[in-house]
Amino acid sequence: MNPQTSPIRPAERILSLPPYLFAELDRLKNEAMANGVDVIDLGVGDPDLPTPDFVINALNRASQEIDNHHYPSYVGMPSFRQAVVDWYKRRFSVELDANHEVLTLIGSKEGIAHLPLAMVNSGDRVVVPDIGYPVYAIASGFVGGEVAHLPLIASHGFLPDLESAADILHGSKLLFLNYPNNPTAATCDVAFFTRVVKAAKEHGFVVCHDNAYSELYYDGKIPPSFLQAKGAKEVGIEMHSLSKSFNMTGWRIGFAVGNRDIIAALGKVKTNVDSGVFQAVQVAGMAALQEGDDFLREQRQTMQQRRDCLATLLKEAGFRFVVPAATFYFWVEVPSAEGSVSFSRRVLQEAGVVVTPGVGMGDAGDRFFRLTITTPVEKLEEAGRRLKKFAC
């Protein structure tokens, strides 16, 4: 049946959605591979390294326990929430109440997507970074939120100028932030978060800080938590995930921490739309939080070697970028007058390298493309050689 004549019509909110960026990347990649291209994928940020053995072993043991085969609590096991509390205390010196200030998530993306349902009414303004993770805006639009864009300014280290954005922020309901940042790899300090808290109190908005990349840092430059800023728990929450830090993207476990009223509202949404995280996965997550410090140090060493390798190759080729201090992303200027989509297609078709067009992360990203280092050094070296011909 012709879709144009079919009586089945999805909701307008679905029809108005752009193609999900990474789904389109997969389509183009598969098309190239079907045409015999030897593809090196530097597009999607999915760790290539395995989940650590001690996490897998914890899952194996817990999966044998019959008590873990029933519906879990939507808020998460008390023992998992306490592990989050202990980790935040050890890692950030932040005190949390496991009963009221911690909520287990089916990955932080789930929490981000559901937060507007909990906090945003139709017509409320939601401020999202431009450039930024697309789900912030998409989830806000789903509930009828009015999405406003907060520019991330290169000359400010891809931090927003909060003072210049006062007109956007004033009267807004919710602000999404993300440092270390996807896609720019920018980082911030507690002083910046302190200014965010001040702005939130002055203009009356709630803050959601996406902190999924806090453990992927280099050169000893340790990223802070939003909750380290004085008064942060009065105005917002922080989302975290085990996906990137512990190579657990497929496991789908994360958590939200912070303001108890926001946590309660998000929890109320979750109790109506999902049944929580499989308890054996939560036990594995506890192992990651409790036993993972040595693993994370080794992980950072591996990723820093990759970062240094790709940075050297891109510099030698003449690309313009800032060497990332965190995350596994490189945010690189398109070295020609063409847009990022055209450039990315050309790189894939002519060199067999998948890169992410920056416009997929916001209109302000159209002069950039994103690379990941979630591939071995040997592949990065080959990708670097292939990319040389595209530099100015």
KOLLUM-633650 format. One record per residue (C-alpha): residue in three letters; residue number from 1; x, y, z. Coordinates in nm, 3 decimals. Layout:
<nodes>
ala / NUM / X / Y / Z
...
</nodes>
This chain:
<nodes>
met / 1 / 0.000 / 0.000 / 0.000
asn / 2 / 0.124 / 0.349 / -0.082
pro / 3 / 0.212 / 0.525 / 0.247
gln / 4 / 0.049 / 0.842 / 0.115
thr / 5 / -0.287 / 0.665 / 0.080
ser / 6 / -0.265 / 0.445 / 0.389
pro / 7 / -0.535 / 0.509 / 0.652
ile / 8 / -0.272 / 0.455 / 0.922
arg / 9 / -0.109 / 0.785 / 1.007
pro / 10 / 0.136 / 0.828 / 1.297
ala / 11 / 0.106 / 1.116 / 1.540
glu / 12 / 0.222 / 1.455 / 1.417
arg / 13 / 0.505 / 1.452 / 1.672
ile / 14 / 0.646 / 1.147 / 1.493
leu / 15 / 0.591 / 1.281 / 1.143
ser / 16 / 0.776 / 1.602 / 1.229
leu / 17 / 1.085 / 1.422 / 1.359
pro / 18 / 1.402 / 1.446 / 1.153
pro / 19 / 1.580 / 1.115 / 1.085
tyr / 20 / 1.773 / 1.015 / 1.397
leu / 21 / 2.131 / 1.114 / 1.320
phe / 22 / 2.298 / 0.784 / 1.403
ala / 23 / 2.035 / 0.578 / 1.220
glu / 24 / 2.113 / 0.779 / 0.906
leu / 25 / 2.485 / 0.724 / 0.960
asp / 26 / 2.423 / 0.349 / 0.982
arg / 27 / 2.227 / 0.357 / 0.658
leu / 28 / 2.504 / 0.537 / 0.471
lys / 29 / 2.770 / 0.311 / 0.621
asn / 30 / 2.582 / -0.007 / 0.528
glu / 31 / 2.530 / 0.123 / 0.176
ala / 32 / 2.904 / 0.187 / 0.140
met / 33 / 2.994 / -0.156 / 0.277
ala / 34 / 2.747 / -0.320 / 0.038
asn / 35 / 2.936 / -0.146 / -0.241
gly / 36 / 3.260 / -0.306 / -0.124
val / 37 / 3.409 / -0.010 / 0.063
asp / 38 / 3.650 / -0.094 / 0.349
val / 39 / 3.480 / 0.126 / 0.609
ile / 40 / 3.643 / 0.265 / 0.925
asp / 41 / 3.368 / 0.390 / 1.156
leu / 42 / 3.467 / 0.699 / 1.357
gly / 43 / 3.107 / 0.814 / 1.379
val / 44 / 2.913 / 0.667 / 1.671
gly / 45 / 3.043 / 0.688 / 2.028
asp / 46 / 3.005 / 0.322 / 2.125
pro / 47 / 3.308 / 0.184 / 2.312
asp / 48 / 3.481 / -0.098 / 2.125
leu / 49 / 3.652 / -0.237 / 2.435
pro / 50 / 3.484 / -0.514 / 2.639
thr / 51 / 3.293 / -0.472 / 2.962
pro / 52 / 3.532 / -0.560 / 3.247
asp / 53 / 3.532 / -0.920 / 3.371
phe / 54 / 3.442 / -0.832 / 3.730
val / 55 / 3.123 / -0.668 / 3.607
ile / 56 / 3.032 / -0.965 / 3.386
asn / 57 / 3.104 / -1.207 / 3.670
ala / 58 / 2.879 / -1.010 / 3.904
leu / 59 / 2.598 / -1.031 / 3.647
asn / 60 / 2.649 / -1.405 / 3.603
arg / 61 / 2.621 / -1.469 / 3.976
ala / 62 / 2.323 / -1.240 / 4.025
ser / 63 / 2.136 / -1.382 / 3.727
gln / 64 / 2.127 / -1.723 / 3.901
glu / 65 / 1.941 / -1.583 / 4.203
ile / 66 / 1.568 / -1.636 / 4.173
asp / 67 / 1.487 / -1.319 / 4.370
asn / 68 / 1.634 / -1.121 / 4.081
his / 69 / 1.392 / -1.276 / 3.829
his / 70 / 1.089 / -1.076 / 3.946
tyr / 71 / 0.981 / -0.719 / 3.873
pro / 72 / 1.243 / -0.481 / 4.007
ser / 73 / 1.157 / -0.162 / 4.191
tyr / 74 / 1.128 / 0.130 / 3.949
val / 75 / 1.345 / 0.345 / 4.181
gly / 76 / 1.620 / 0.083 / 4.188
met / 77 / 1.753 / -0.160 / 4.448
pro / 78 / 1.845 / 0.007 / 4.779
ser / 79 / 2.192 / -0.151 / 4.752
phe / 80 / 2.249 / -0.002 / 4.405
arg / 81 / 2.133 / 0.341 / 4.515
gln / 82 / 2.365 / 0.322 / 4.815
ala / 83 / 2.652 / 0.229 / 4.582
val / 84 / 2.575 / 0.547 / 4.386
val / 85 / 2.578 / 0.748 / 4.709
asp / 86 / 2.913 / 0.600 / 4.813
trp / 87 / 3.063 / 0.660 / 4.468
tyr / 88 / 2.950 / 1.024 / 4.460
lys / 89 / 3.100 / 1.078 / 4.802
arg / 90 / 3.431 / 0.919 / 4.700
arg / 91 / 3.452 / 1.070 / 4.352
phe / 92 / 3.301 / 1.417 / 4.398
ser / 93 / 3.278 / 1.469 / 4.779
val / 94 / 2.901 / 1.513 / 4.729
glu / 95 / 2.657 / 1.390 / 4.996
leu / 96 / 2.336 / 1.225 / 4.875
asp / 97 / 2.031 / 1.067 / 5.037
ala / 98 / 1.986 / 0.721 / 4.883
asn / 99 / 1.613 / 0.719 / 4.956
his / 100 / 1.517 / 1.057 / 4.809
glu / 101 / 1.801 / 1.189 / 4.593
val / 102 / 1.892 / 0.887 / 4.376
leu / 103 / 1.688 / 0.722 / 4.101
thr / 104 / 1.801 / 0.425 / 3.891
leu / 105 / 1.762 / 0.472 / 3.515
ile / 106 / 1.754 / 0.240 / 3.214
gly / 107 / 2.054 / 0.432 / 3.087
ser / 108 / 2.081 / 0.809 / 3.114
lys / 109 / 1.916 / 0.856 / 2.771
glu / 110 / 1.595 / 0.717 / 2.918
gly / 111 / 1.610 / 0.966 / 3.205
ile / 112 / 1.681 / 1.256 / 2.969
ala / 113 / 1.390 / 1.156 / 2.747
his / 114 / 1.147 / 1.123 / 3.038
leu / 115 / 1.248 / 1.435 / 3.233
pro / 116 / 1.041 / 1.676 / 3.019
leu / 117 / 0.737 / 1.454 / 3.082
ala / 118 / 0.792 / 1.512 / 3.452
met / 119 / 0.876 / 1.882 / 3.446
val / 120 / 0.753 / 2.056 / 3.130
asn / 121 / 0.402 / 2.172 / 3.039
ser / 122 / 0.293 / 2.251 / 2.684
gly / 123 / 0.431 / 2.593 / 2.597
asp / 124 / 0.703 / 2.593 / 2.863
arg / 125 / 1.041 / 2.702 / 2.732
val / 126 / 1.320 / 2.445 / 2.745
val / 127 / 1.672 / 2.569 / 2.677
val / 128 / 1.906 / 2.325 / 2.505
pro / 129 / 2.267 / 2.377 / 2.399
asp / 130 / 2.342 / 2.448 / 2.037
ile / 131 / 2.556 / 2.240 / 1.976
gly / 132 / 2.431 / 1.939 / 2.179
tyr / 133 / 2.290 / 1.588 / 2.211
pro / 134 / 1.973 / 1.581 / 1.994
val / 135 / 1.756 / 1.402 / 2.253
tyr / 136 / 1.738 / 1.715 / 2.473
ala / 137 / 1.537 / 1.901 / 2.211
ile / 138 / 1.344 / 1.603 / 2.075
ala / 139 / 1.218 / 1.492 / 2.418
ser / 140 / 1.119 / 1.849 / 2.503
gly / 141 / 0.930 / 1.889 / 2.177
phe / 142 / 0.743 / 1.564 / 2.238
val / 143 / 0.563 / 1.720 / 2.537
gly / 144 / 0.491 / 2.050 / 2.363
gly / 145 / 0.782 / 2.239 / 2.509
glu / 146 / 0.905 / 2.550 / 2.332
val / 147 / 1.270 / 2.470 / 2.254
ala / 148 / 1.516 / 2.759 / 2.270
his / 149 / 1.881 / 2.724 / 2.176
leu / 150 / 2.170 / 2.837 / 2.394
pro / 151 / 2.477 / 2.897 / 2.178
leu / 152 / 2.798 / 2.722 / 2.278
ile / 153 / 3.065 / 2.971 / 2.180
ala / 154 / 3.402 / 2.851 / 2.049
ser / 155 / 3.578 / 3.161 / 2.180
his / 156 / 3.442 / 3.077 / 2.528
gly / 157 / 3.568 / 2.719 / 2.510
phe / 158 / 3.222 / 2.603 / 2.398
leu / 159 / 3.069 / 2.729 / 2.722
pro / 160 / 2.751 / 2.939 / 2.700
asp / 161 / 2.765 / 3.307 / 2.787
leu / 162 / 2.501 / 3.301 / 3.060
glu / 163 / 2.487 / 3.677 / 3.098
ser / 164 / 2.426 / 3.738 / 2.727
ala / 165 / 2.161 / 3.464 / 2.730
ala / 166 / 1.958 / 3.620 / 3.010
asp / 167 / 1.660 / 3.690 / 2.782
ile / 168 / 1.651 / 3.324 / 2.675
leu / 169 / 1.694 / 3.189 / 3.028
his / 170 / 1.451 / 3.419 / 3.208
gly / 171 / 1.119 / 3.246 / 3.261
ser / 172 / 1.238 / 2.918 / 3.110
lys / 173 / 1.136 / 2.594 / 3.279
leu / 174 / 1.435 / 2.368 / 3.214
leu / 175 / 1.798 / 2.398 / 3.102
phe / 176 / 2.000 / 2.101 / 2.973
leu / 177 / 2.380 / 2.111 / 3.003
asn / 178 / 2.650 / 1.852 / 2.935
tyr / 179 / 3.016 / 1.875 / 3.049
pro / 180 / 3.241 / 1.706 / 2.953
asn / 181 / 3.055 / 1.784 / 2.635
asn / 182 / 2.930 / 1.576 / 2.348
pro / 183 / 3.022 / 1.661 / 2.074
thr / 184 / 3.277 / 1.938 / 2.140
ala / 185 / 3.471 / 1.756 / 2.418
ala / 186 / 3.470 / 2.086 / 2.609
thr / 187 / 3.506 / 2.079 / 2.987
cys / 188 / 3.419 / 2.324 / 3.262
asp / 189 / 3.504 / 2.392 / 3.627
val / 190 / 3.296 / 2.426 / 3.942
ala / 191 / 3.304 / 2.804 / 3.904
phe / 192 / 3.103 / 2.772 / 3.583
phe / 193 / 2.848 / 2.549 / 3.756
thr / 194 / 2.827 / 2.805 / 4.037
arg / 195 / 2.729 / 3.067 / 3.777
val / 196 / 2.467 / 2.826 / 3.641
val / 197 / 2.316 / 2.785 / 3.989
lys / 198 / 2.307 / 3.162 / 4.033
ala / 199 / 2.135 / 3.205 / 3.695
ala / 200 / 1.883 / 2.929 / 3.776
lys / 201 / 1.783 / 3.101 / 4.099
glu / 202 / 1.767 / 3.443 / 3.931
his / 203 / 1.565 / 3.334 / 3.627
gly / 204 / 1.361 / 3.051 / 3.780
phe / 205 / 1.459 / 2.748 / 3.573
val / 206 / 1.552 / 2.390 / 3.663
val / 207 / 1.887 / 2.241 / 3.555
cys / 208 / 1.958 / 1.894 / 3.422
his / 209 / 2.329 / 1.825 / 3.385
asp / 210 / 2.420 / 1.524 / 3.169
asn / 211 / 2.747 / 1.394 / 3.317
ala / 212 / 2.790 / 1.075 / 3.114
tyr / 213 / 3.157 / 1.141 / 3.030
ser / 214 / 3.299 / 1.241 / 3.368
glu / 215 / 3.536 / 0.943 / 3.391
leu / 216 / 3.686 / 0.977 / 3.043
tyr / 217 / 3.942 / 1.250 / 3.105
tyr / 218 / 4.309 / 1.303 / 3.021
asp / 219 / 4.623 / 1.474 / 3.147
gly / 220 / 4.498 / 1.458 / 3.505
lys / 221 / 4.227 / 1.721 / 3.440
ile / 222 / 3.946 / 1.573 / 3.650
pro / 223 / 3.594 / 1.696 / 3.555
pro / 224 / 3.363 / 1.808 / 3.837
ser / 225 / 3.002 / 1.728 / 3.912
phe / 226 / 2.734 / 1.994 / 3.882
leu / 227 / 2.635 / 1.901 / 4.237
gln / 228 / 2.971 / 2.026 / 4.365
ala / 229 / 2.849 / 2.382 / 4.310
lys / 230 / 2.696 / 2.538 / 4.621
gly / 231 / 2.317 / 2.530 / 4.600
ala / 232 / 2.308 / 2.295 / 4.299
lys / 233 / 2.069 / 2.052 / 4.466
glu / 234 / 1.825 / 2.340 / 4.520
val / 235 / 1.783 / 2.389 / 4.146
gly / 236 / 1.867 / 2.071 / 3.960
ile / 237 / 1.975 / 1.716 / 3.907
glu / 238 / 2.256 / 1.531 / 3.735
met / 239 / 2.223 / 1.231 / 3.506
his / 240 / 2.497 / 0.970 / 3.495
ser / 241 / 2.557 / 0.650 / 3.304
leu / 242 / 2.784 / 0.348 / 3.327
ser / 243 / 2.775 / 0.312 / 2.946
lys / 244 / 3.081 / 0.510 / 2.844
ser / 245 / 3.298 / 0.470 / 3.153
phe / 246 / 3.267 / 0.092 / 3.186
asn / 247 / 3.195 / -0.007 / 2.823
met / 248 / 2.838 / -0.096 / 2.917
thr / 249 / 2.636 / 0.077 / 2.645
gly / 250 / 2.421 / -0.230 / 2.583
trp / 251 / 2.354 / -0.296 / 2.951
arg / 252 / 2.131 / 0.012 / 2.989
ile / 253 / 2.191 / 0.130 / 3.340
gly / 254 / 2.239 / 0.479 / 3.475
phe / 255 / 2.106 / 0.706 / 3.747
ala / 256 / 1.977 / 1.052 / 3.828
val / 257 / 2.084 / 1.231 / 4.146
gly / 258 / 2.007 / 1.563 / 4.310
asn / 259 / 1.698 / 1.765 / 4.394
arg / 260 / 1.448 / 1.537 / 4.566
asp / 261 / 1.140 / 1.700 / 4.414
ile / 262 / 1.270 / 1.658 / 4.061
ile / 263 / 1.377 / 1.302 / 4.140
ala / 264 / 1.030 / 1.227 / 4.277
ala / 265 / 0.859 / 1.372 / 3.968
leu / 266 / 1.082 / 1.173 / 3.733
gly / 267 / 1.021 / 0.862 / 3.944
lys / 268 / 0.647 / 0.911 / 3.913
val / 269 / 0.678 / 0.909 / 3.534
lys / 270 / 0.890 / 0.597 / 3.545
thr / 271 / 0.652 / 0.404 / 3.766
asn / 272 / 0.387 / 0.454 / 3.496
val / 273 / 0.596 / 0.374 / 3.188
asp / 274 / 0.860 / 0.117 / 3.282
ser / 275 / 0.932 / -0.154 / 3.535
gly / 276 / 1.289 / -0.067 / 3.627
val / 277 / 1.627 / -0.224 / 3.555
phe / 278 / 1.679 / -0.602 / 3.578
gln / 279 / 1.822 / -0.652 / 3.925
ala / 280 / 2.114 / -0.863 / 3.807
val / 281 / 2.222 / -0.568 / 3.591
gln / 282 / 2.197 / -0.344 / 3.897
val / 283 / 2.423 / -0.584 / 4.087
ala / 284 / 2.670 / -0.563 / 3.799
gly / 285 / 2.644 / -0.185 / 3.816
met / 286 / 2.724 / -0.197 / 4.186
ala / 287 / 3.039 / -0.393 / 4.105
ala / 288 / 3.140 / -0.129 / 3.851
leu / 289 / 3.095 / 0.155 / 4.101
gln / 290 / 3.258 / -0.029 / 4.391
glu / 291 / 3.548 / -0.206 / 4.219
gly / 292 / 3.610 / -0.005 / 3.906
asp / 293 / 3.872 / 0.256 / 4.000
asp / 294 / 4.170 / 0.056 / 3.873
phe / 295 / 3.983 / -0.035 / 3.555
leu / 296 / 3.901 / 0.329 / 3.489
arg / 297 / 4.267 / 0.428 / 3.523
glu / 298 / 4.364 / 0.166 / 3.265
gln / 299 / 4.076 / 0.269 / 3.041
arg / 300 / 4.191 / 0.631 / 3.047
gln / 301 / 4.547 / 0.529 / 2.959
thr / 302 / 4.422 / 0.337 / 2.655
met / 303 / 4.197 / 0.617 / 2.540
gln / 304 / 4.467 / 0.880 / 2.595
gln / 305 / 4.703 / 0.683 / 2.369
arg / 306 / 4.433 / 0.685 / 2.104
arg / 307 / 4.365 / 1.054 / 2.157
asp / 308 / 4.732 / 1.140 / 2.122
cys / 309 / 4.760 / 0.928 / 1.807
leu / 310 / 4.465 / 1.089 / 1.631
ala / 311 / 4.560 / 1.439 / 1.748
thr / 312 / 4.907 / 1.399 / 1.596
leu / 313 / 4.767 / 1.275 / 1.265
leu / 314 / 4.507 / 1.552 / 1.239
lys / 315 / 4.762 / 1.821 / 1.325
glu / 316 / 5.006 / 1.690 / 1.065
ala / 317 / 4.728 / 1.695 / 0.806
gly / 318 / 4.640 / 2.055 / 0.887
phe / 319 / 4.294 / 2.014 / 1.040
arg / 320 / 4.182 / 2.276 / 1.293
phe / 321 / 4.060 / 2.150 / 1.632
val / 322 / 4.122 / 2.164 / 2.007
val / 323 / 4.284 / 1.855 / 2.156
pro / 324 / 4.014 / 1.707 / 2.383
ala / 325 / 4.075 / 1.704 / 2.758
ala / 326 / 3.788 / 1.455 / 2.807
thr / 327 / 3.536 / 1.228 / 2.627
phe / 328 / 3.627 / 1.019 / 2.325
tyr / 329 / 3.529 / 1.285 / 2.071
phe / 330 / 3.720 / 1.520 / 1.844
trp / 331 / 3.531 / 1.828 / 1.721
val / 332 / 3.703 / 1.932 / 1.399
glu / 333 / 3.640 / 2.221 / 1.162
val / 334 / 3.522 / 2.131 / 0.813
pro / 335 / 3.823 / 2.236 / 0.604
ser / 336 / 3.621 / 2.358 / 0.305
ala / 337 / 3.328 / 2.583 / 0.229
glu / 338 / 3.081 / 2.294 / 0.209
gly / 339 / 2.842 / 2.197 / 0.486
ser / 340 / 2.907 / 1.914 / 0.729
val / 341 / 2.662 / 1.669 / 0.569
ser / 342 / 2.814 / 1.708 / 0.225
phe / 343 / 3.165 / 1.681 / 0.368
ser / 344 / 3.079 / 1.370 / 0.571
arg / 345 / 2.921 / 1.198 / 0.270
arg / 346 / 3.226 / 1.276 / 0.059
val / 347 / 3.464 / 1.141 / 0.326
leu / 348 / 3.264 / 0.818 / 0.345
gln / 349 / 3.230 / 0.772 / -0.029
glu / 350 / 3.588 / 0.868 / -0.122
ala / 351 / 3.784 / 0.744 / 0.182
gly / 352 / 3.559 / 0.491 / 0.354
val / 353 / 3.569 / 0.679 / 0.686
val / 354 / 3.249 / 0.744 / 0.880
val / 355 / 3.243 / 1.082 / 1.056
thr / 356 / 2.948 / 1.256 / 1.219
pro / 357 / 2.826 / 1.574 / 1.045
gly / 358 / 2.818 / 1.850 / 1.303
val / 359 / 2.481 / 1.986 / 1.192
gly / 360 / 2.321 / 1.674 / 1.338
met / 361 / 2.411 / 1.815 / 1.680
gly / 362 / 2.260 / 2.157 / 1.608
asp / 363 / 2.257 / 2.425 / 1.340
ala / 364 / 2.569 / 2.585 / 1.488
gly / 365 / 2.759 / 2.263 / 1.422
asp / 366 / 2.743 / 2.280 / 1.044
arg / 367 / 3.102 / 2.399 / 1.013
phe / 368 / 3.231 / 2.098 / 1.211
phe / 369 / 3.245 / 1.721 / 1.204
arg / 370 / 3.289 / 1.480 / 1.494
leu / 371 / 3.531 / 1.190 / 1.521
thr / 372 / 3.544 / 0.922 / 1.788
ile / 373 / 3.840 / 0.724 / 1.921
thr / 374 / 3.640 / 0.411 / 1.992
thr / 375 / 3.860 / 0.206 / 1.761
pro / 376 / 4.214 / 0.061 / 1.794
val / 377 / 4.524 / 0.272 / 1.722
glu / 378 / 4.595 / 0.079 / 1.402
lys / 379 / 4.255 / 0.176 / 1.261
leu / 380 / 4.300 / 0.537 / 1.375
glu / 381 / 4.633 / 0.552 / 1.196
glu / 382 / 4.477 / 0.423 / 0.875
ala / 383 / 4.183 / 0.664 / 0.910
gly / 384 / 4.426 / 0.950 / 0.963
arg / 385 / 4.610 / 0.862 / 0.643
arg / 386 / 4.283 / 0.853 / 0.449
leu / 387 / 4.165 / 1.186 / 0.590
lys / 388 / 4.480 / 1.375 / 0.493
lys / 389 / 4.359 / 1.449 / 0.141
phe / 390 / 4.053 / 1.632 / 0.276
ala / 391 / 4.247 / 1.888 / 0.482
cys / 392 / 4.323 / 2.232 / 0.346
</nodes>
